[in-house]
Amino acid sequence: MRRSSLRRLERAPRSSLLALLGLLALSCQQAQAIDLRGHVKGQLTSVELPRDSLLRDFSDDPQRDAGGELRLNLQDRLDGWSWYVDYQLLAFTGDRLELRQRNPELDFGATALPTDDRRVFDLEHRIHDADDSVVSHRLDRFYLAYSSASTVVNIGRQAVSWGNGLIYNPVDFFNPFNPAAVDTEYKTGDDMIYAQYLFASGDDLQGVWVGRRDADNDITDEVTSSALKYHGFAAGAEYDLLLGEHFDERVLALGGALDFAEALWRADLMHVDSDDGGVTSAVLNWSYSWVAFERNLSAVIELHRNGFGIDDGDYSPQALAANPDLVERIRRGELFTLGERYLGTSLTIELHPLWQLTTTLFGNLDDDSSLLQLFSRHDLAQDRQLLLALNLPAGDDGSEFGGIDSAVPGRTLALGTSLFAQLAWYF
């Protein structure tokens, strides 16, 4: 196995998180300039299980879950230098959590809460870990930054978002959001080194190295990522050129954005060159905003090709086993789609300056299944926000949104109508 030339870093003991928090509290008392902000969020979810769903044998119907998050964001700046620390206290309980805790293989090995098992530094600790309830605290951001007129350098736990996709985003392979995610305020941070140089022309060059650990707790080329992205302007358009290596696979991407016919067009084309051959993914979208009936409206239409996806609509256990690259990316949280071709559409109406209603349709063009999401974002006050979402899946048995086949004849892994509600208070 080929090893990285970097010196191996040992994991910090879990007790170091508590010691670090104590040092941060002491520094807050001694430095008046430190900026402290944050939020408290509480959420409820309910998911119906169809009659033929195998999940009914492992969970209550409907599945009901509750959770909460306290997030404290600290930062300080001095002469071009700054540091950022975001602390999270997370607590969840319920039926879907219990299903994931006891049978993670039924959900592609998805974890109930973010974990640092594969990150360079272990800045997470489970305070309480049971089948139906989990309490954890962690540092989601922890990095030192330097910035000048033309240069930015960040070292530590942070988040990076690349790509031009609005619903599906193949180029955003560093902890991307699920396309149907409702709360997208913060991406989960990774341990990385990030740098950006701004040219006099307005173009910029960005570079990133993301460290990870393998199953043997070593930092190796097989699990880390590195990439360079050039962002430029030409003839009234923007373009991106990306060259990188991700989990020991070479990545080349070309993207851009163009204002044409009073609408904004965006596109990305990404090629992954692995030992098993080349795979190409792409996204193309159109977005337009206008005013009607004294309301602000915006619409998005997006086509997406998942090069790792299955093109015949067969998502049986045998078909998934024959596509290990797809399954592994789903397990890593990089992909959330099983098929190859998708159409996404979205319409947002500003019912009030403090209230937006969005309708999004996720369509799998390979098996004709779909997911309709109705999403409401309401600012109740300057520091309080309410999110509501209703998800309505549709499709035949065996389809992605209708319920993929299980290993049991006549049973699927289908999820039915789901409801999501979240109330947030910011300070």
C-alpha positions in Angstrom: 0.0 0.0 0.0 1.4 3.4 -1.0 1.8 5.7 2.0 1.7 9.5 2.1 5.0 11.3 2.7 3.4 13.3 5.5 4.5 12.3 9.0 1.8 10.2 10.7 -0.3 12.2 13.2 -1.6 10.4 16.3 -5.1 11.0 17.4 -5.6 13.4 20.3 -7.3 11.7 23.3 -11.0 12.5 23.7 -10.4 14.3 26.9 -8.5 16.9 25.0 -11.7 18.3 23.6 -12.8 19.3 27.1 -9.4 20.8 27.9 -9.5 22.7 24.7 -12.9 24.1 25.5 -11.6 25.2 28.9 -8.8 27.1 27.3 -11.2 28.8 24.9 -13.4 29.9 27.8 -10.4 31.3 29.5 -9.3 33.2 26.4 -12.8 34.6 26.1 -12.5 36.2 29.5 -9.2 37.7 28.7 -10.0 39.1 25.2 -12.7 41.6 24.8 -12.5 41.6 21.0 -13.6 37.9 20.5 -16.8 37.7 18.6 -19.3 35.1 20.0 -22.4 34.2 18.1 -24.5 31.0 17.7 -27.9 29.4 17.7 -30.1 26.9 19.3 -32.2 24.6 17.1 -34.9 22.1 17.9 -36.4 19.8 15.3 -39.1 17.1 14.9 -39.5 14.6 12.0 -42.1 12.0 11.1 -41.8 9.4 8.4 -44.5 7.0 7.3 -43.5 3.5 6.2 -45.5 1.8 3.4 -47.1 -1.5 4.0 -44.6 -3.5 1.9 -41.6 -1.7 3.4 -39.2 -4.1 5.2 -38.3 -1.2 7.5 -41.6 -1.9 9.3 -40.1 -5.1 10.7 -37.3 -3.0 12.4 -39.0 0.2 13.4 -42.3 1.8 14.5 -44.7 3.3 11.9 -44.5 6.2 11.6 -41.0 6.9 12.6 -40.9 9.9 14.9 -37.6 11.6 15.9 -36.6 14.7 17.8 -33.3 16.5 18.1 -31.6 19.7 19.0 -28.3 21.6 18.4 -26.4 24.3 20.3 -23.8 25.9 18.2 -21.3 28.5 19.5 -19.2 30.4 16.9 -16.1 32.1 18.2 -13.7 34.2 16.1 -11.0 36.9 16.6 -8.9 39.0 14.2 -5.6 40.8 14.6 -3.4 42.3 11.8 -4.4 39.9 9.1 -4.6 36.9 11.3 -7.8 35.3 12.6 -9.0 32.1 14.3 -12.3 30.4 14.2 -13.8 27.9 16.6 -17.3 26.5 16.2 -18.6 24.2 19.0 -21.6 21.9 18.6 -23.7 20.1 21.2 -26.0 17.7 19.5 -28.8 15.5 20.9 -31.2 13.2 19.0 -33.7 10.5 19.9 -36.3 8.5 18.1 -37.2 5.6 15.8 -35.2 6.4 12.7 -32.1 7.1 14.9 -32.6 3.7 16.5 -33.0 2.0 13.1 -29.7 3.5 12.0 -27.9 2.6 15.2 -29.0 -1.0 15.1 -29.1 -1.7 11.4 -26.8 0.8 9.6 -26.6 -1.5 6.5 -30.3 -0.7 5.8 -29.3 2.9 5.1 -25.9 2.4 3.3 -24.1 2.6 6.6 -25.2 6.2 7.3 -24.2 7.5 10.8 -26.7 9.1 13.2 -24.4 12.1 13.9 -21.1 13.5 12.4 -18.1 11.4 13.5 -14.4 12.0 13.4 -13.5 8.4 12.9 -11.8 9.2 9.6 -10.7 12.8 10.2 -7.1 13.8 11.0 -8.1 15.1 14.5 -10.6 13.5 16.9 -12.5 16.6 18.1 -15.7 14.7 18.9 -16.9 12.9 22.0 -20.1 10.9 22.6 -21.5 12.0 25.9 -24.3 9.4 25.7 -24.7 6.7 23.1 -27.7 4.3 23.2 -29.8 2.6 20.6 -32.6 5.3 20.6 -30.7 8.4 21.8 -27.4 10.0 21.2 -25.7 13.1 22.8 -22.5 14.3 21.3 -20.3 17.4 21.4 -17.6 18.4 18.9 -15.7 21.1 17.1 -17.1 21.6 13.6 -14.7 24.5 12.8 -11.3 24.9 14.2 -8.8 26.8 12.0 -6.3 29.6 11.8 -6.5 32.0 8.9 -4.2 34.6 7.3 -5.4 37.1 4.7 -3.9 40.0 2.8 -4.9 42.0 -0.2 -4.3 39.0 -2.6 -3.8 35.9 -0.4 -5.8 33.7 1.9 -4.5 30.8 3.8 -6.6 28.6 6.2 -5.2 25.7 8.2 -7.5 23.4 10.3 -11.1 22.2 10.3 -13.2 24.2 7.9 -15.5 23.7 4.9 -15.1 24.3 1.2 -17.9 24.4 -1.5 -17.1 24.2 -5.2 -19.2 23.6 -8.3 -22.1 25.2 -10.2 -24.9 22.8 -9.4 -27.9 24.2 -7.7 -29.8 21.0 -6.9 -27.2 18.3 -7.8 -23.6 19.3 -7.6 -21.0 16.6 -8.7 -18.0 18.9 -8.3 -18.8 19.5 -4.6 -17.3 16.3 -3.3 -16.1 17.6 0.1 -19.0 16.8 2.4 -21.9 17.9 0.1 -25.4 18.4 1.2 -28.1 15.9 0.3 -30.1 17.5 -2.6 -33.3 17.2 -0.5 -31.7 18.5 2.7 -33.7 21.3 4.4 -31.2 22.8 6.9 -28.2 23.8 4.7 -26.8 26.5 6.9 -23.5 24.8 7.8 -21.6 22.0 6.0 -19.7 19.6 8.2 -16.1 20.7 8.5 -13.1 18.7 7.3 -9.4 18.9 8.5 -7.7 20.7 5.6 -5.3 23.3 4.3 -6.8 25.8 2.0 -5.2 28.7 0.0 -6.4 31.3 -2.4 -4.5 33.8 -4.5 -6.3 36.7 -6.2 -4.8 38.1 -9.4 -5.0 41.7 -10.5 -7.4 40.7 -13.3 -10.0 39.4 -10.7 -9.2 35.8 -11.5 -8.2 33.6 -8.6 -6.4 30.3 -7.9 -7.5 28.0 -5.1 -5.8 25.0 -3.6 -6.9 22.5 -1.0 -5.6 19.4 0.7 -8.0 17.4 2.8 -6.5 14.9 5.3 -8.3 11.7 6.3 -7.4 8.4 8.0 -7.7 4.9 6.6 -9.0 1.8 8.5 -5.5 1.5 10.0 -5.6 5.0 11.4 -2.9 6.2 8.9 -3.0 9.3 6.7 -2.4 7.9 3.2 -2.8 9.0 -0.4 -5.6 6.4 -0.8 -8.0 8.4 1.4 -6.8 12.1 1.2 -7.8 14.7 -1.4 -5.9 17.5 -3.1 -7.1 19.9 -5.8 -6.3 23.1 -7.6 -9.1 25.3 -9.1 -8.7 28.3 -11.3 -11.6 30.7 -11.4 -11.6 33.2 -14.3 -13.6 35.7 -16.3 -13.8 35.9 -20.1 -16.2 37.6 -22.5 -18.8 38.3 -19.8 -18.8 34.8 -18.5 -17.1 33.0 -15.6 -15.3 29.7 -15.9 -13.6 27.1 -13.6 -10.8 24.7 -14.2 -10.2 22.0 -11.6 -7.5 19.4 -11.4 -7.2 17.1 -8.4 -6.9 13.7 -6.8 -9.6 12.3 -4.6 -9.2 9.0 -2.7 -6.3 8.1 -5.1 -8.4 8.9 -8.2 -7.6 11.7 -10.6 -10.3 14.3 -11.1 -10.6 16.8 -13.9 -13.5 19.3 -14.1 -14.6 22.2 -16.3 -17.4 24.6 -15.4 -18.8 28.0 -15.9 -21.7 30.5 -15.6 -23.2 32.7 -18.3 -25.9 35.4 -18.2 -27.9 34.8 -21.4 -31.4 35.8 -22.4 -32.1 37.4 -19.1 -31.4 34.1 -17.3 -28.3 32.6 -15.7 -26.9 29.4 -17.1 -24.5 27.2 -15.1 -22.7 24.0 -16.0 -20.1 21.5 -14.8 -18.4 18.6 -16.5 -16.3 16.3 -14.3 -14.2 13.3 -15.3 -12.9 10.8 -12.7 -10.0 8.6 -13.9 -9.6 5.6 -11.7 -7.9 2.3 -12.1 -11.2 0.7 -13.2 -11.7 3.3 -16.1 -13.0 6.8 -16.6 -16.4 8.1 -15.3 -18.0 11.4 -16.4 -20.6 13.3 -14.5 -22.3 16.6 -15.5 -24.8 19.2 -14.5 -26.6 21.9 -16.5 -29.0 24.4 -15.0 -31.1 27.5 -15.9 -32.2 30.0 -13.3 -34.5 33.0 -13.7 -36.0 35.6 -11.4 -39.0 37.8 -11.9 -41.9 39.7 -10.3 -45.5 38.7 -10.6 -48.6 39.6 -8.6 -46.3 41.9 -6.6 -44.3 38.9 -5.4 -40.7 38.0 -6.1 -40.3 34.6 -7.8 -37.4 32.5 -8.9 -37.2 29.2 -10.8 -34.5 26.6 -11.5 -34.4 23.8 -14.0 -31.5 21.4 -13.8 -30.3 18.3 -15.7 -27.8 16.0 -14.0 -25.9 13.0 -15.1 -24.4 10.8 -12.4 -21.6 8.9 -14.1 -21.5 6.3 -11.3 -25.2 5.7 -11.4 -27.2 2.7 -12.6 -28.9 3.4 -15.9 -31.5 0.6 -16.1 -33.5 1.3 -12.9 -32.3 -2.0 -11.2 -31.3 -1.2 -7.6 -31.5 -4.7 -6.3 -28.9 -5.9 -3.8 -27.2 -7.9 -6.6 -27.1 -4.8 -8.9 -25.7 -2.6 -6.1 -23.1 -5.2 -5.2 -22.0 -5.1 -8.9 -21.5 -1.3 -8.6 -19.0 -0.9 -5.6 -17.8 2.6 -6.7 -21.4 3.9 -6.4 -22.1 2.2 -3.1 -18.7 3.4 -1.6 -19.5 7.0 -2.6 -22.9 6.8 -1.0 -21.3 5.4 2.2 -18.8 8.3 2.2 -21.6 10.8 1.9 -20.5 12.1 -1.5 -23.4 10.8 -3.6 -27.1 10.6 -2.7 -28.5 9.3 -6.0 -28.7 5.7 -7.4 -29.6 6.4 -11.0 -27.8 8.0 -13.9 -30.1 10.7 -15.2 -32.0 13.3 -13.2 -34.2 16.3 -13.7 -34.6 18.8 -10.9 -37.0 21.8 -10.9 -37.6 24.4 -8.2 -39.9 27.4 -7.8 -39.6 29.9 -4.9 -42.2 32.4 -4.1 -41.6 35.3 -1.6 -45.0 35.4 0.0 -43.7 38.1 2.4 -40.2 39.6 2.9 -39.9 37.3 5.9 -41.6 34.2 4.4 -40.5 32.1 1.4 -42.2 29.0 0.0 -40.2 26.6 -2.3 -41.5 23.7 -4.3 -38.9 21.3 -5.6 -39.3 18.2 -7.7 -36.5 15.6 -7.9 -37.0 13.3 -10.8 -35.2 10.1 -11.7 -35.4 9.8 -15.5 -34.2 6.2 -15.5 -37.1 4.7 -13.4 -39.7 7.5 -13.6 -39.8 7.9 -9.8 -39.8 11.3 -8.1 -39.8 13.2 -4.8 -41.9 16.3 -4.4 -40.7 18.6 -1.6 -42.7 21.6 -0.2 -40.5 23.8 1.9 -41.4 26.9 4.0 -38.8 29.3 5.5 -40.4 31.9 7.8 -38.4 34.5 9.8 -40.6 34.9 12.8 -38.5 37.7 14.3 -35.0 39.1 13.8 -33.5 36.2 15.8 -36.0 33.3 15.2 -36.7 31.2 12.2 -39.1 28.4 11.4 -38.4 25.7 8.7 -41.2 23.3 7.6 -40.9 20.7 4.9 -43.2 18.0 3.4 -41.7 15.2 1.3 -43.9 13.2 -1.0 -42.2 10.3 -2.8 -43.7 8.6 -5.8 -42.8 5.6 -7.9 -43.2 1.9 -8.6 -41.8 -0.8 -6.2 -38.1 -1.2 -6.9 -37.6 2.4 -8.0 -35.4 4.8 -6.2 -38.2 7.0 -4.7 -40.8 4.2 -4.7 -38.6 1.9 -2.6 -35.7 -0.1 -3.8 -35.8 -3.9 -3.6 -34.6 -5.6 -0.4 -33.2 -9.1 -0.1 -36.7 -10.3 1.0 -39.1 -11.2 -1.9 -42.0 -8.8 -2.1 -40.5 -6.3 0.4 -38.9 -2.9 -0.4 -36.9 -0.4 1.6 -39.5 2.3 0.9 -40.0 5.5 2.9 -43.4 7.2 2.6 -44.6 10.8 3.3 -42.3 12.6 5.7 -42.6 15.9 7.7 -39.9 18.1 9.1 -40.1 21.0 11.4 -37.3 23.1 12.9 -37.3 26.2 15.1 -34.1 28.2 15.5 -33.1 31.0 17.8 -30.0 33.0 16.9 -27.8 35.1 19.3 
